[in-house]
Structures are given as C-alpha cells and as structure tokens.
C-alpha cells in the first residue's frame, strides 16, 4: 500500500465512535478494527497501534473482573468462618 493510499482511506467511518466502556463493547470495537484491516481500510501500523491499546484495555477489564471475584470469594469465606 502506497503512502497516498494510506492517507486517502479512512480506518473507520468518520461517524464511528470507539465504544470502550465495557468489555463486550471493547471486544466489538476490536472486531471492527480486525475487519477494517482485513478489508484494507486500515493501515498496518495504525492497526498494530490500536490492537496494542485494545489489548491493554482488555487486560485492565480482566484484572478488574478478577479483583471483583477475589473480593467476593473473601466475603464468602468470611461468612463461612
């Protein structure tokens, strides 16, 4: 892909918003990035940068979920004592 192609092709439609408030919404946004890259609407470097950022966000969501589960487990163990 030439540098001219990269500047004329939009990675996503201009009206698209990045929906990142939940894990499910973030996964759907990541799927949109994958589809855009696969169809040639997204530059390879932009794709790599976005996927890296998304992986960090999804890791945060996973850590938050694990922390919530640990708190719930501790509460259950405290009740059983």
Order of alpha helices (4+ residues) and beta strands (2+ residues): alpha-alpha-alpha
